[in-house]
Amino acid sequence: MSFALNFLNRRAALGLFGQAALLTAARNAAASGNQETDADLELFKQRLAAAPRRRNFGSVPLVVTLDEQWDHEAASILLSYGNRARQVWECTELGGPWLNLMREALNGQIFAHGNPGFLAAAAVHGSAHLALFDQTGWEKYGLARLTGGVATANSYFESRRKMSRSDSLQDLTGYYGPENNNIATLQERGMVFVACHDSIHAIARNLNRLDRGDVADADSLAADLTNHLVSGAVLVPSVVAFLVELQRSGFTYAKGP
């Protein structure tokens, strides 16, 4: 009887030990597989920056069908990022608070939820897309007239004052504060801004109507507008189509007006 009891006790102990080992392994795997570090985000930023951007177009069609007509390598790198928390903001209104909301999402994920590898992407179309053209493009094509009086220049891209990552989190005028809502800083912190070919072509047609009363040569104007996208932007054929790919790869959706 004692032999049987000892055998059962040893068997139970081994079973508990095995379960504990499996639980520890599972926790370690979850930690390593779902939580990325600053180094991972920095590697992602380096890979994304090195991916080609096509900005030497002479003409582009209404509907993109070929890889060489958009930044498909950079888009693939974006889709493959594997942090446990990824978010995509659909941004449509130039005068909306989307830059502020995305800055708040970054601050909250990094400093409150302890997720330094958090990645946010801005899927930009509609009038908000005007923020993704450089100042040279704004001046060349008079893009301010398409804003309905919201902006006279592209004040959405560059920081207006010298700021540093060493600034206090509580400083309203500092690097992390609401007076530093701009695309360049958000890109520096890892955010990706996705540009939309369909929106660019629509803006080109609108400009042609204003200037010439027709849309006969929108393809060449859309090409030159594409050549004036801000540094770091990732061009895709259609933002509304790319939203599907982002969500399928694990990005949660948020609407930024």
Wavefront OBJ file of the C-alpha trace (Angstrom):
o trace
v 0.000 0.000 0.000
v 2.813 2.404 0.997
v 4.621 1.675 -2.278
v 1.470 2.573 -4.254
v 0.994 5.778 -2.285
v 4.627 6.810 -2.729
v 4.412 6.119 -6.445
v 1.259 8.227 -6.744
v 2.796 11.051 -4.713
v 5.908 11.081 -6.879
v 3.756 11.011 -10.011
v 1.649 13.922 -8.751
v 4.737 15.922 -7.852
v 6.251 15.351 -11.283
v 2.962 16.364 -12.852
v 2.865 19.615 -10.896
v 6.511 20.292 -11.728
v 5.817 19.718 -15.406
v 2.807 22.002 -15.360
v 4.839 24.737 -13.663
v 7.594 24.390 -16.261
v 5.092 24.581 -19.088
v 3.446 27.642 -17.544
v 6.824 29.375 -17.189
v 7.730 28.537 -20.783
v 4.391 29.821 -22.018
v 4.824 33.087 -20.126
v 8.342 33.531 -21.487
v 7.173 32.820 -25.016
v 4.318 35.278 -24.677
v 6.661 37.926 -23.332
v 9.210 37.457 -26.114
v 6.667 37.048 -28.887
v 4.218 39.820 -28.071
v 6.291 42.558 -26.443
v 8.834 44.321 -28.618
v 11.502 46.682 -27.324
v 12.834 50.088 -28.306
v 15.511 48.285 -30.330
v 12.835 46.526 -32.384
v 11.071 49.796 -33.157
v 14.389 51.425 -34.044
v 15.201 48.540 -36.398
v 11.764 48.924 -37.997
v 12.358 52.667 -38.478
v 15.723 51.987 -40.106
v 14.271 49.378 -42.465
v 11.367 51.636 -43.384
v 13.639 54.626 -44.035
v 15.852 52.478 -46.290
v 12.926 51.202 -48.387
v 12.612 52.957 -51.773
v 10.138 55.793 -52.338
v 9.142 56.453 -55.937
v 9.135 60.213 -56.538
v 10.247 60.657 -60.147
v 6.948 60.145 -61.933
v 6.139 61.867 -65.215
v 2.605 60.518 -65.461
v 0.430 58.251 -63.324
v -2.873 56.555 -64.230
v -6.219 56.977 -62.534
v -6.030 53.421 -61.127
v -2.697 51.987 -59.937
v -2.078 48.347 -60.932
v 1.726 47.910 -60.933
v 4.203 47.662 -58.044
v 6.448 50.318 -59.580
v 3.619 52.845 -59.269
v 3.692 52.887 -55.442
v 5.906 52.226 -52.396
v 5.078 48.529 -52.084
v 8.335 47.581 -50.309
v 7.813 50.157 -47.553
v 4.158 49.144 -47.256
v 5.180 45.496 -46.785
v 7.578 46.469 -43.981
v 4.764 48.379 -42.264
v 2.382 45.423 -42.531
v 4.964 43.000 -41.120
v 5.695 44.873 -37.864
v 4.799 42.562 -34.989
v 4.308 44.531 -31.772
v 1.396 43.503 -29.530
v -0.228 46.943 -30.019
v -0.543 48.598 -33.430
v -3.056 51.264 -34.381
v -4.137 52.890 -37.620
v -5.831 56.281 -37.699
v -8.031 57.140 -40.650
v -7.506 60.892 -41.162
v -9.765 62.817 -43.542
v -10.174 66.464 -42.420
v -7.269 68.898 -42.687
v -8.567 71.013 -39.817
v -9.386 68.063 -37.552
v -7.466 67.181 -34.351
v -5.916 63.988 -35.716
v -2.279 64.961 -35.060
v -3.129 65.725 -31.429
v -5.046 62.451 -31.001
v -2.196 60.410 -32.446
v 0.321 62.152 -30.169
v -1.899 61.292 -27.186
v -2.084 57.654 -28.314
v 1.719 57.477 -28.502
v 2.193 59.060 -25.092
v -0.423 56.824 -23.465
v 0.893 53.581 -24.917
v 4.531 54.333 -24.202
v 4.421 56.050 -20.820
v 1.213 54.734 -19.213
v 0.864 51.236 -20.671
v 4.594 50.484 -20.813
v 4.709 49.630 -24.511
v 7.768 51.386 -26.019
v 7.396 49.420 -29.267
v 3.895 50.733 -29.974
v 3.413 51.663 -33.625
v 0.777 53.993 -35.016
v 0.048 54.653 -38.679
v -1.942 57.487 -40.229
v -4.011 56.472 -43.256
v -4.527 59.893 -44.832
v -7.007 60.909 -47.501
v -9.604 63.610 -48.175
v -8.591 67.206 -47.408
v -6.162 65.934 -44.725
v -3.978 64.684 -47.571
v -2.887 68.255 -48.277
v -0.706 67.967 -45.148
v 1.358 65.295 -46.920
v 2.614 67.638 -49.679
v 5.797 69.623 -49.049
v 5.823 73.411 -48.909
v 7.311 73.617 -52.406
v 4.273 71.754 -53.739
v 1.941 74.026 -51.759
v 3.495 77.102 -53.330
v 3.804 75.656 -56.833
v 0.135 74.662 -57.072
v -1.486 77.115 -54.670
v -2.779 74.311 -52.466
v -3.944 76.775 -49.808
v -6.981 77.561 -51.955
v -8.181 73.969 -51.467
v -8.244 74.283 -47.672
v -11.360 76.461 -47.332
v -9.351 78.999 -45.361
v -8.026 76.449 -42.847
v -4.364 76.953 -43.816
v -2.214 79.280 -45.901
v 0.850 76.998 -45.840
v 1.787 73.492 -44.752
v 2.098 74.153 -41.025
v 1.386 70.481 -40.291
v 4.773 69.016 -41.109
v 7.653 70.777 -39.314
v 8.078 71.573 -35.640
v 7.828 75.325 -35.011
v 10.374 75.495 -32.189
v 13.423 73.663 -30.957
v 12.436 70.740 -28.744
v 14.152 67.678 -27.342
v 13.292 64.156 -26.175
v 14.714 65.208 -22.819
v 11.830 67.658 -22.305
v 9.499 67.009 -19.384
v 6.441 64.914 -20.177
v 4.391 67.550 -18.357
v 5.647 70.508 -20.449
v 2.781 71.752 -22.641
v 5.284 73.430 -24.966
v 7.772 70.538 -24.932
v 8.536 67.629 -27.217
v 5.664 65.475 -25.917
v 3.139 68.287 -25.421
v 0.174 69.538 -27.472
v 2.133 72.461 -28.891
v 4.324 69.987 -30.763
v 1.671 68.358 -32.926
v 3.430 67.871 -36.260
v 4.170 65.111 -38.742
v 7.976 65.335 -38.534
v 8.067 64.757 -34.758
v 5.560 61.906 -34.940
v 7.657 60.291 -37.681
v 10.753 60.683 -35.519
v 8.914 58.835 -32.753
v 8.083 55.998 -35.164
v 4.704 56.937 -36.600
v 4.094 56.182 -40.287
v 2.075 58.430 -42.600
v 0.429 56.605 -45.485
v -0.277 58.639 -48.626
v -3.094 57.813 -51.033
v -2.700 57.728 -54.825
v -6.468 57.972 -55.319
v -6.589 61.165 -53.230
v -3.620 62.636 -55.089
v -5.318 62.045 -58.439
v -8.559 63.561 -57.123
v -6.663 66.658 -55.935
v -5.009 66.926 -59.356
v -8.386 66.774 -61.098
v -9.735 69.429 -58.751
v -6.788 71.727 -59.473
v -7.222 71.263 -63.206
v -10.897 72.209 -62.964
v -10.002 75.353 -61.031
v -7.204 76.367 -63.390
v -8.426 75.162 -66.787
v -12.017 74.080 -66.448
v -11.209 70.456 -67.373
v -9.327 67.381 -66.159
v -7.646 66.437 -69.425
v -4.103 66.271 -68.073
v -4.687 65.142 -64.507
v -2.265 62.212 -64.899
v 0.827 64.418 -65.237
v -0.293 66.812 -62.491
v -0.965 63.872 -60.134
v 2.527 62.592 -60.927
v 4.165 65.878 -59.949
v 2.074 66.138 -56.782
v 3.293 62.654 -55.884
v 6.860 63.847 -56.389
v 6.148 66.513 -53.742
v 5.062 64.158 -50.944
v 6.723 64.938 -47.607
v 9.791 62.960 -46.639
v 9.092 59.524 -45.195
v 5.509 59.168 -46.438
v 4.518 55.721 -47.741
v 2.520 55.846 -50.978
v -0.188 53.204 -51.498
v -2.697 52.823 -54.356
v -5.749 53.527 -52.184
v -5.852 54.299 -48.469
v -9.353 52.879 -48.063
v -8.158 49.626 -49.635
v -4.948 49.604 -47.588
v -6.968 49.969 -44.373
v -8.172 46.424 -44.985
v -4.583 45.146 -45.202
v -3.560 47.010 -42.054
v -6.446 45.604 -40.033
v -5.851 42.093 -41.356
v -2.239 42.303 -40.168
v -3.258 43.330 -36.642
v -3.661 47.118 -36.614
v -6.670 48.323 -34.630
v -8.775 51.012 -36.311
v -9.333 54.523 -34.966
v -11.077 57.424 -36.687
v -9.243 60.727 -36.616
v -11.456 63.460 -38.118
l 1 2 3 4 5 6 7 8 9 10 11 12 13 14 15 16 17 18 19 20 21 22 23 24 25 26 27 28 29 30 31 32 33 34 35 36 37 38 39 40 41 42 43 44 45 46 47 48 49 50 51 52 53 54 55 56 57 58 59 60 61 62 63 64 65 66 67 68 69 70 71 72 73 74 75 76 77 78 79 80 81 82 83 84 85 86 87 88 89 90 91 92 93 94 95 96 97 98 99 100 101 102 103 104 105 106 107 108 109 110 111 112 113 114 115 116 117 118 119 120 121 122 123 124 125 126 127 128 129 130 131 132 133 134 135 136 137 138 139 140 141 142 143 144 145 146 147 148 149 150 151 152 153 154 155 156 157 158 159 160 161 162 163 164 165 166 167 168 169 170 171 172 173 174 175 176 177 178 179 180 181 182 183 184 185 186 187 188 189 190 191 192 193 194 195 196 197 198 199 200 201 202 203 204 205 206 207 208 209 210 211 212 213 214 215 216 217 218 219 220 221 222 223 224 225 226 227 228 229 230 231 232 233 234 235 236 237 238 239 240 241 242 243 244 245 246 247 248 249 250 251 252 253 254 255 256 257
